[in-house]
């Protein structure tokens, strides 16, 4: 997916531009639901478009929109030690610097506009930034904050649930990661196939091959229309299952 246009503070005052961006984002998510589970920055950029729309629709103040715009701009920043011709910036010396800027921008929204939709999604963005910074416990805390605030039917909950699993994997807590993927399958059933496959892989890495094979052996039956079935069968064969 091409890098999204960064909305300026001037654009923040033009609702039509936000409506167009939100419509495009919603369509993109709907058509690629399965593929954005691990899409990283591209998925997060879409999330931030939705966050900006939330901030504007709530009409808390012009500064709320500006804070959301700062967050999106930080996420869209370029990694470069010098300004690049034809690009608006901001520019960061490293990926670490960019992710710290994202976390700081998210913190501003969380502190100044608590309880809003923008704050909820800022928590999700902060979790992703901290995951990339390998701040595993802080990332999990941010994801749990999003899950506590987001509606039960929120289509973006899968991102936080997956993030929790990845944070546990990062810590080396494979049992915790397996439990998190099981939770993802339960609470975000549209992504149950991805969650089950990842849970099996984590269990195999943890030395629990029998449990992993049990999940993979029944994968095709439980997820009849899944595009991940061939991969699940390959993993099962690697473990010596049939």
C-alpha positions in Angstrom: 0.0 0.0 0.0 1.3 3.4 -0.9 2.2 5.8 1.9 -0.8 7.8 2.8 -0.9 11.6 2.3 -0.2 13.4 5.5 -3.1 15.7 6.4 -2.0 19.2 7.3 -3.4 21.4 10.1 -5.3 23.3 7.3 -6.8 20.0 6.2 -8.0 19.5 9.8 -10.5 22.3 9.2 -12.0 20.7 6.1 -14.4 17.8 7.1 -14.8 16.6 3.5 -11.2 15.6 3.4 -11.5 13.7 6.6 -14.7 12.0 5.3 -12.9 11.0 2.1 -9.9 9.7 4.0 -12.0 7.7 6.5 -14.1 6.2 3.7 -10.9 5.1 1.9 -9.5 3.7 5.1 -12.6 1.7 5.9 -12.7 0.3 2.3 -9.1 -0.7 2.5 -9.6 -2.5 5.8 -12.7 -4.3 4.6 -11.0 -5.6 1.4 -7.8 -6.6 3.1 -8.8 -7.7 6.6 -6.8 -10.9 6.5 -3.7 -9.3 5.0 -3.3 -6.4 7.5 -2.9 -8.6 10.6 0.8 -8.4 10.1 1.0 -5.3 7.9 2.8 -3.2 10.4 3.2 0.5 9.6 0.7 0.4 6.7 -2.1 -0.8 9.0 -1.1 1.7 11.7 -1.3 4.5 9.2 -4.9 3.5 8.4 -5.7 3.4 12.1 -4.3 6.9 12.6 -6.5 8.2 9.8 -9.5 6.9 11.7 -8.1 8.4 14.9 -7.9 11.9 13.3 -11.5 11.6 12.1 -12.6 10.7 15.6 -10.8 13.7 17.0 -12.5 16.1 14.6 -16.0 14.5 14.9 -15.9 14.9 18.6 -15.2 18.6 18.2 -13.5 18.9 21.5 -11.3 21.7 20.2 -9.0 22.6 17.3 -6.0 21.5 19.4 -7.4 18.0 19.6 -7.3 17.8 15.8 -3.8 19.3 15.8 -2.6 16.7 18.3 -4.0 13.9 16.2 -2.3 15.4 13.1 1.0 15.5 15.0 0.6 11.8 15.7 -0.1 10.9 12.0 2.8 13.1 10.9 5.2 11.4 13.3 4.1 8.0 12.0 4.7 9.2 8.4 8.1 10.7 9.1 11.1 9.7 7.1 14.3 8.1 8.4 17.0 10.5 7.2 19.8 12.5 8.8 19.1 15.4 6.5 15.8 16.8 5.0 14.9 15.1 1.7 13.9 17.2 -1.3 10.2 17.1 -2.1 9.2 15.5 1.1 7.4 17.4 4.0 9.0 15.6 6.8 9.4 15.3 9.7 12.8 13.5 9.5 14.3 11.2 12.1 17.8 10.0 12.5 16.7 6.5 13.2 13.7 4.2 13.4 14.0 4.3 17.2 13.7 8.2 17.1 10.6 7.9 15.0 8.9 5.4 17.2 9.7 7.6 20.3 8.1 10.5 18.6 5.0 8.5 17.9 4.8 7.4 21.5 5.2 11.0 22.7 2.5 12.3 20.3 0.2 9.5 21.5 0.9 10.4 25.1 -0.2 14.0 24.4 -3.6 12.8 23.2 -4.0 10.4 26.0 -3.2 13.1 28.6 -5.2 15.9 27.1 -8.2 14.1 25.6 -8.9 11.1 27.8 -12.0 9.1 27.2 -12.3 10.1 23.5 -12.1 7.8 20.5 -8.9 9.6 19.5 -7.3 8.7 22.9 -8.4 5.1 22.5 -6.7 4.8 19.1 -3.7 6.7 20.4 -3.2 3.9 22.9 -3.2 1.4 20.0 -0.6 3.5 18.2 1.5 3.8 21.3 1.4 0.1 21.8 2.7 -0.5 18.3 5.5 2.1 18.8 6.6 0.5 22.0 6.5 -2.9 20.5 9.0 -1.7 17.8 11.1 -0.2 20.6 11.1 -3.6 22.3 9.4 -2.1 25.4 7.4 -5.3 25.9 5.6 -4.6 29.2 4.8 -1.0 28.2 3.4 -2.1 24.9 1.2 -4.7 26.5 -0.1 -2.0 28.9 -1.0 0.3 26.0 -2.8 -2.5 24.1 -4.8 -3.4 27.2 -5.7 0.2 27.6 -7.1 0.2 24.1 -9.0 -3.0 24.6 -10.5 -1.6 27.8 -11.8 1.5 26.0 -12.7 0.2 22.6 -16.2 -1.2 21.9 -16.4 -5.0 22.0 -17.3 -5.0 18.3 -14.4 -2.7 17.2 -12.9 -4.1 14.1 -9.4 -3.0 15.2 -9.3 -5.0 18.4 -7.5 -7.8 16.6 -4.5 -5.4 16.3 -4.1 -5.0 20.1 -4.8 -8.7 20.8 -2.1 -9.6 18.3 0.2 -7.0 19.8 -0.1 -8.5 23.2 0.9 -11.9 21.8 3.9 -10.4 20.0 5.0 -8.6 23.2 4.9 -11.9 25.1 6.9 -13.5 22.3 9.4 -10.7 22.5 9.9 -11.3 26.2 10.5 -15.0 25.5 7.2 -15.9 27.4 6.0 -18.4 24.9 3.3 -19.8 27.1 2.0 -16.3 27.6 2.1 -15.7 23.8 0.1 -18.9 23.2 -2.5 -17.8 25.7 -2.7 -14.4 24.0 -3.2 -15.9 20.6 -5.9 -18.1 22.1 -7.5 -15.0 23.4 -7.2 -13.4 20.0 -9.0 -16.3 18.4 -11.8 -16.0 21.0 -12.2 -12.2 21.0 -11.5 -11.5 17.3 -13.0 -14.6 15.6 -12.6 -13.1 12.1 -8.9 -13.6 12.6 -9.2 -16.9 14.3 -7.3 -18.8 11.6 -4.3 -16.5 11.9 -4.4 -16.7 15.7 -4.6 -20.5 15.7 -1.7 -20.9 13.3 0.5 -18.5 15.3 -0.5 -20.3 18.5 0.6 -23.6 17.1 3.9 -22.2 16.0 4.5 -20.7 19.4 3.6 -24.0 21.1 6.0 -25.8 18.8 8.8 -23.4 19.7 8.0 -24.0 23.4 8.6 -27.7 22.9 4.9 -28.6 23.0 4.7 -30.3 19.7 1.8 -32.5 20.6 -0.4 -29.5 21.3 0.8 -27.8 18.2 0.0 -30.8 16.0 -3.5 -31.1 17.5 -4.3 -27.5 16.5 -2.8 -27.9 13.0 -4.5 -31.3 12.4 -7.9 -29.9 12.9 -7.2 -26.5 11.2 -8.8 -27.2 7.9 -12.0 -28.5 9.5 -12.3 -25.5 11.9 -11.4 -22.9 9.3 -12.9 -24.3 6.1 -12.4 -21.1 4.0 -9.1 -20.0 5.3 -6.3 -19.1 2.9 -3.9 -20.2 5.6 -4.8 -23.9 5.4 -1.8 -24.8 3.1 0.6 -23.1 5.5 -1.0 -24.9 8.4 -0.6 -28.3 6.6 3.0 -27.5 5.8 3.7 -26.7 9.5 2.0 -29.9 10.5 4.2 -32.0 8.1 7.3 -30.3 9.5 6.2 -31.5 13.0 5.7 -35.1 11.7 1.9 -34.9 11.7 -0.6 -36.0 9.1 
